[in-house]
């Protein structure tokens, strides 16, 4: 006999809705009357008994920290996770790790699973908006965001790097070298960086030089290569993360563009391979491990009063991938 316990995903599939919708209904959130009735009926039929969503009782929780990251293979996120694990280990707290793939629906599914497993605390690099995180907060779980915020959730404490200073310093450096056609290669969750990029460039902003990729290597490469082919007049690129910087380096190599003679490049994240490039890449370094450690400190020490958010400094590390603007390369 199959005695497998019914999960929130089972309820979502049977009701024909997403996991996030089931989480909202069972935690008292917003949903249409018809959707609410369908979800509750299916939950009853499947004998679904949520351990945290249905009953907000701390004594039923198993403890531990849930850690949600976009990509566990990304060096930056790996170092951030290492900081969380180091702090949690010193406190004797287990950590449950999940990878969202920067997909809000997958994130909602993992949130539901963490609630089912009865964890006490959650640290996340959020992909979804504030509504995605409503079930976690309504269930009373201590939640801290790291590296970026969820839209509409200013009430959740966060540990962030100083993106504003990092972008402004990079743009000032490039414009000081004479660059005027500067592109921004972005990805998920980089709204603040992009906003500061536009502000820092002011009248020099060319919206055609601002492009965005999804959270995958294939998407990043396709967007970077398309940008460099479409706009042979651009002279510099600011990549919003190490995955995007890697894509820019590969695309430039494939198109026989020389860094920095044909193209100056600055990348967010000081990952080990950045120094191994030829030439080594100029980067905006973020304290990834410290972000993770401080986020774990916040989530473990949270009491009745909401902990204060933390802003950590960034640093422009000048290497060999930028040079004064020369003669624009000829269109291909």
C-alpha positions, 0 to 999 in steps of 0.5 A: 500500500502506498502511504506517501504523504500528500504534498502541496504540489499534489494539491496544486496539480489536482486543483489545476493551480500553481503551488503559490496559489495553494500556499496563499489559500491555505495561509489565508491570502488573496484568491478568488472565491472559486479558486479558494473553494476548489483548492480547499475541496481538493485539499480535503479530498486528498487529506492534505495536512500542512504542518506549518501553513494550516497551523501556525504553531512554533512547537510543531516546527523542526527548526533549521534554516531554509536557504534558497539560491538561484544557482548552486553552481554559480561561484558567487552564490556558492561563496554566499552559501558558504557564509550561511553554512559557516554561521549556521554550523557555529550555531548548531543549525541545519541548513536545507538548500534549494535552487530556484533557477530564478524561476518564481514558480519554482521558488513558490514550490520550494517555499511550500516545501520548506513550510511543510518541513517545518523549518523555523527560518528562511534566507533567500535570494528572492526571484518572485515578488512580495506575494510569493513570500506572503505565505512564509511571513503569514506562517510566522517564519523568520525571513531574511533576504540576501543580495537582493530584495523582493519587490513590495517587501520592504518589511523583510530585513536584508543583507545587501552589497552597495550596488549604487556605489559599485555601479556609479564607480564603474560608470565614472571610471569608464566615462573618465577613460573617454567612453560614451557608448557604454552598454549594460548587460543585465539579468534577473533581479538587477532592477536597482543596478540598471536604475543607477546605471541610467542615472549615472550615465544621464544624457549618455544613456542609449536604451538600445545598449541596455539588454537583459538575459534570463538566468542561464549561460545560453541566454547570457551568451545569446544576448551578449553576442547579439548586442556586440553584433548589432552595435559595433559602435559600442566601446564598453560593457558593464556586465551585471554578474559573473555569468554575464561577464563570462558571456561577454568575454566568450562572445567578444572572443568569438567575434574577434574583438580584442579586450580592451583595445576594441572593447572595455569590460567591467563585471560584477563579482570577483570570481577566481577565473576573472584574474585568469582571463587575458587580460585579467578582468576589472571587477566590482567585488562584492563580499559574497561570503560576508553577505551570507554570514551576516544574513545567517546572523540576522535570521538566527538572532531575530527577536520580537523586534525586526532586525535592521538591514545591512549594507556592505561595501563594494570595491572596484578592482582595476585590472587590465580589461579597460583602456582609454577609448580609441578609434571606434572599431569599424562595423562588421 
